Amino acid sequence: MTNNKNLRYLKALVIAGSLFSLTACQELPPFNFAVKDVPISQQVVQADLRSIMVNVAHPDEKTGHLDPSTDKALPAIKESLNDALNRATIFQDDAAKHVNLQATVLKLDPPAIGITMVTDMDCRYVITDRSTGAPIFNEVITSQGKVPMGFSWIGVIRAKESINRAVQNNIAGFLDKLEHDPMTIARTPMSSAPVVSSSPDKTATTEAN
């Protein structure tokens, strides 16, 4: 009887050790909000983008659940937004009009549990004319990030990747909406330019309210 009890105990230790080893081999993915395959925009905004700010919505602005740790992701969201805009070259650096871009996260609702992990996100993008203070673009972009069981059997890894995908899809949705906005004009050979690398005047401080 004692031998059977010891055998069951040893078996439990082996199983627990194996699970721990498997978990350790699959590190949690980092936040990676960089949008893949950003094409050069076929339309351009006749304005020079001077500043990008990213913040969290006030309680009366929220459109849904806003994860308490969202503010920790703001620097990465801003960096990826800036990178995507640079690669799309949708703004004109030599334009007479100067504008600011503010992105406000209205909802970021990661999953608590599930087989397919789904994160929902809403973000408002406002482009403001610096000379008049008037908004020239104001849209809420809604996105989802879905990660099936096949990505990883560890739930927390699937959940974090679903956040990555939700943000990536949101930025991509903003680029698409901006490119098809009536204020844009068709790109011409005169306005074509290589992708602009990040520079101090293109990198704004991240604000969290």
Secondary structure, DSSP 4 states (H G I P E B T S, - for coil): -HHHHHHHHHHHHHHHHHHHHHHHHSPPPPP--PPSS-PPPSEEBSSEEEEEEEEEPPTTT-SS-B-TTHHHHHHHHHHHHHHHHHHHT-B-TT-S-EEEEEEEEEEEE--SS-SSEEEEEEEEEEEEETTT--EEEEEEEEEEEEE-GGG-S-HHHHHHHHHHHHHHHHHHHHHHHHHTSTT-EE--TTT--PPPPP-GGG-PPP---
